[in-house]
């Protein structure tokens, strides 16, 4: 009786792991092996999954096999990717390091399984334009194309994942999640936190660069009675945000533009918010970004810069960029800068940095909530986009949640003031004004 696919693969995987296979393994012939009560089952739906990993034995190969549907992970994807096993090793882009003897045994197993062959075609969701060419540009045209790749997936798809708030950035959890306090409430708290840090007052002008679907400008206009302008490069976001503004009856106080931040020329503004937008700016343009926003502010005006930060050294634009799942499938042109680089750029542009708050744990929790919503509405998400695109989103959000959880990346709100000749900052002496309204004894109205 011939050995099954699972029986042939299990010894190889255990050898690579150095321990017994921790998950259940299912082969394309239907065979299974491994603990029956495992947290997850790894399913190889075709030989092509192994062939893909043979050609690219790292994070990118794992992503290609998963997005193509040749490899599936049933069960708790978070548990699989955070464990010290083969899948987690691949997901960390560490690749496989095998001795010559291990390489021969692995190759023999793959030959017997019929997995050796030509490189499989790339999933259509993968963007293969060399990152170096794109990263060196970061002009208005290339940035608009990159934004469209990620954000113009369809507003209905985003609504499934984000919920009614349509806010696509880190939420702010002032209470533990319960049946009554969940993601939507936490997003309202985040919008209000931004407004309080900016010290918005009636009649002021607010600019939201990278305004998304308009959540912040709507909240600021309704709750703080400001004149708000939101700019985005995404046509679908702009269309959706304008419809929300009209429905709310706030067209006289809120304007949505499809516009690059570098093209905004109707300053000065009293306050500027940049929430989840700076990751698309690029290392080469960081100084331009900071200077452009400073030029749009009144002296003493505040900037709230909310951005994900890396732990690595500042980006070396002379080094060949490493291909990664996030760059190829999720955020083309996305670049994470260390917090120190951002603070330096703001300082050189004429800002005084007054407050920095790390919301890393909040983003891990936010991403878990988004994954839960995607999984709950999986069939609808696939129908609205494609199975491959839905798989991209599930994998990227789970991986990002784990990166925030373990501190590989952080997200920070940096509050800065445009310097004045007189040295006026307009800042209070304590941080009490930044406390959540829930702590202050009142709640914001629903946006």
N, C-alpha and C positions, 0 to 999 in steps of 0.2 A: 504493500500500500504506500503510495507516494506521500512524502511529507507535505503538509499544508503550508501555505504562505506564512501564516502566523508562526508556525512551529520553526520554520527556517529563519525567520527574522528575529525571533525572541532572543536566541543566543547571541546574535550579532549586536543587538541593541544593549543587552546586558553587559557585554564585553566593553562596549563604548562607554557605558555609564559607570562601570565598575561595581555595580550593585544589581540585584534582581530587578526586573522590569517593574516599575511602580504603578504603571497604568495598564489597563486592558488594551490589547492590541487586536485589531480586526483587519484581516487581509481582504483583497479584492475577490477572493474565492469564497468569502463568507466565513472563513475559519477565524476562531478567536482564541486568545490565550492571555493569561494574566489574572490578577486578583479580581474576583467577581464583584467585590464591594469597592473597587477603585473609584477615586473622585472623578475620573474621566476615562473615556475610551478614545484612543487614537485610531482612526480608520484610514487605511490606504485604499482608495477607491480604484486605483489603477497602477500599473507599473510605472506610469509616467511620473508619479509622485517621487519614487526613488530615483528615477532618471534625472529629474529636476534637481534633487538634492546632490546627486553625484556630480553634476556640472557646476552647482553653486552651493557648496556645503556651509551655508551661513544664514544670517538673517534674511537676506534677499531671496535665497533659494526656498527657505521655509515659507516665506510670504507668497512666492509665486505658486508653490504647490497648493497652499491653502486658498488663495484667491481663485485659482483655476478650478477648485473643487476636487482636485485629485487627492488631497489630504484633508481630513476633517477632524475636529476635536469636539467630541460630544461630552457635555457636562460642564464643569466649572473651569472655564478657560483661564481665569485668574490663578487658580490653584496650579494649573499646569505650567504657566509661564513664570510663576514665581518660585518654582521648585528647582533644586540643583540637579536637574537631569538634562538629557540630551536636547529636548525641545527648548528648554530655557537657555541652554548653552548656544544653540543656534540663534534663538531670538535675541540674545545679547550681542550678536554679530561677532562672536569669538571664533566661529568656525570649528573645524575638527582637527585635532593634532593626533595623528596615528603613527605608530611605529611601522617600519616596512612589513613586518609579519602581519600586523593587524590590517594593513592596506591590502595584502594579498588575500587574507581570509575574507575581508569585506567584498573585494572584487569577485572572488569565487562565488560567494552567496548571491551577489547581484547578477552574475552571469547565469547561474542556475535558475534564477527567477525571471530571466528574460528582461532585466531592467537596463542593461547596457545598450546604448544606442545614441543616435544623434540628439543634439540639444533640443528640447521641446520648444515650441513657439511660446513667446511671452504672452501673458494674459493681456487682453486689449486695454485693461485699466491702467497698465503701466506706462508712465511717461518716460521715454527713453532719450529725450534731448540731453546731451551732456550738460551736467550741472555747471561746469566751469564756464561754458559759454553764456549760460543764463545768469549766473551769479555775477559775472563781471559787468553785465549790462545794468540791471536794476533801473532801467529807465521807465518812463510812464507806460510805454507800449508793452514791454515784457512783464511788468508788474501786473498790468490789467489782464494779460493772458493767464498768468499764474493764479490770480485771484479767481478768475472765471473757472479754471480747472477744479478748484475746490468748492467754491461757494455756489456756483450755478448748477448744482445737482438737482435742484427742484425744491421749491418752498414747502411742498407737501411732505417731502421726505424729511426735511429738517424739522417740521412740526411734529412728526412722529417721535423724533429723538429728543428734541429740546422741550417739547410741551408748549403750552399756550404762551409762556413768556417769550419764546423765540429769542432767548439770550444765549449766545454761544461763547461764553467765557466763564471763568471760575465763579461759582456761587459763594455766598457768605453765610455760613451756618452759625447762627447765634444760639441755637438750641439743638439738642440731639434730635435726629429724624424720628417722627412719630406718624401716626395715621393722619394727624392734622397739620404737622409741620414737615414739609418735604421740599423737593427741589424748587417748586414754583415760589414758595415762600422765601427760600434761601436766595433766589435770584432777585426778588424784590428787595431783600435786605442789602444785597450787593449794590443795586442801583442807588439805593438811598445812601449807602456808605460813600459812594463816589460823590454824590451831590453834597453831602455834609463836609467831606474833605475839601471840596472846592468852595465851600462857604457860599453857596448860591443864594442870591437875594432877588426879590421881584424886580423885573425890568432889565436885569443883566443879560448880556449876550454870551451864550455858550456855544462852542464849536466842539462837535464830537467827530474826531477823525477815525474812519473805520467804524461807522455807526451801525453796521449790520442791518438788522430788520427794524431798527428804530426804537428799541426798548428804552434806552437811556434818555434820548431827547424827549420822548413822550412822558416819561416819569418826571423829568426835570421841569418840563413845561406845566404839567398838571400840578405837581406837588410844590414847586418852587417859583412858579409864575415867571419863568425866564423866556427870552427869545432864543430858541435853539435851532442850530443848523447842523445837520448831519451829512457827512460825505462818505461815499463808498464807491469802490470800483466795480462792484457787482451789479449788473443790470437787474437781476432777479431780486436782490435785496432791496434795491432802490424802489422798484415797482411795488413790492410788498409793503415797505415802510410808508410810502406815500398813501397807499390804501388805508393803512392803520391810522395815519394822521387824519385823513378825511373822515373816517368812521368815528374818530374821537372828537371831531369838531374842533381840531386844534390847528387848522391850516393857517390861521392868522398869527400863530406863535411858533410854528415848527416848519422848517424847510428841509427837504431831502434832496441832495444832489448826487448825481453820478459823476464823481470828480476826484482827481488825484489830489492828495494833500498839498503837493507842491504847486498846484494851480489855484489854490484859494488865495484871493487877493482883496477881500472885503473886510479886513481887520480895521481897527483892533477889536478883539474879543476880551471880555472880562475873565473868562475861564475856558480852558481847553481840557477835554478828556480824550485820552488815547487808550482804549481798553482792548487788548488782544489784537492790536494792529501792528505794533512795532516788530513782531516776529517776521513780517514780510518786508521790512525796510532794507535789510542787508547791511553788513559791516561797512562796506564802502560808502553807504549813504547815511550812516548814523549821525554824523556831524551835520549833514545837510538837513536831516529830519529835525534835529534839535534846534538848529538855527531858524528853520522855517517856522516852527511853532513859537519860538521866542519872539520872532518878528510880528506874529499875529496877535500877541498879547499886549494889553495895556501894562504900563509899569506897575508892578505889584500884583499883576494878575497871576492866577494859579494854574498849574498844569498837573493833572493826575495821570501819570504814566503807569499803566497796568500791563505787565508783560512777563512771559515765561523767560527764565534765565538758565543758562548752562553753568555747570561747575567747571568746565574746561577753561583753558587759556583763551584769550581773545582770538577770533578767527584769523588764521594766517592765509591770506588770499593767494599766496605764492605756492602753497602746498596743494597737490592734487586732492580734490574732495573725494571722500569715501562714499560709494553708493550705498544707500540705505533704503529700507522699506518706506520710511516717512517721506524721503525726498522723491522717490520714484512713484509713489502711489497717493500720497496725501497732500503734502505741502511743497510743491515745486518752488524753489527759490527761498524757502523758509530758512532763516538763520537765527539761532539762539545765541545771544551775547551774554557774557557774565555780567552780573549786577554792577560790578565796578566799572566796566566799560561804559555802561549807560550813564552812571552818575558822572563820570568824567566828561562825557559828551555834553550832558546837560550843563555842567559847571562851565565848560569852555564856551557854551553858547550864550551865557549870561543868566543862567538860572542859579538860584540858591536852593539846594535840596534841604527840605525841612523835616521830612518824615519818610520812613521806609517800613512797610509791613509785609512780612512773608506769609502768604496764604497757601503754602504747599499742601497741607493736610486737607484744606477746603477743596482744592482742585481734585485730589484723589477721590474724595467723596462725590464730587460733582460728576466725574467721569463714570464712576460706578453706577450712578443714577441714570446717566445717558445710556450706558450699556444695557441696563435693565429694561429701559423703555424700547430700545432697539430690538431686544430679544422678545419682548412681549408682543411687538408688532412686526415680527420678522416677515411674514408672508406679504403684508402690505408694503414693507420697505423694499422687498425684492420686486414686487409688481411696479412700484414707482420708479425704480432705477434698473438694477439688474442684480442677480445673485452675487456676481463678482464684486460689484460696488458695495453691497451690503456687507460682504465678508471683509472688504478693506476697512470699513468703518468699525466693525466689531473688533478686528485685530488691533487697529491703531488706538482705539479708545482703551482697550484692556491694557495694552503695553504702556500707554501713557499714564494710566492710573497707577501702575506699578512703579513707573519711573518717579512719579511724585511721591508715592508712599515711601520709597527707599531713599529719597533725597538725591537721585541722580540729576533731576532738574527741579527748579523751584519756580514759583510765580510771585512777583512782588508788585505792590502798589507803591510807587515813588511819588511823593508830593513835593513839587518844586514851585518856587515863586520867581517871577521875572524881577531881577534886581532893579532897584531904584537908586537915583543919585543920592537921595537922603537916607538910604539904608532902611526904608520902611519895608517890613515884611507883611504886616497885617495879620500875622499869626498870633493865636492865643498863647498864653504862657504855659498852658497844660494841654494834654490830649483829651480832656473831658468832652470837648465838643465833637470828637470823633467817635464817641461811644454809640452803639446801636440805639435806635429809638426805643427798642424794647426795654433796654436798660434804663432809659430816661423816662419810661412810664407811658409812652404813647406809641402807636403803630402807624406806619404810613398807609394811606389808602391804596387800594388795589390799582395798579396801572391799567 
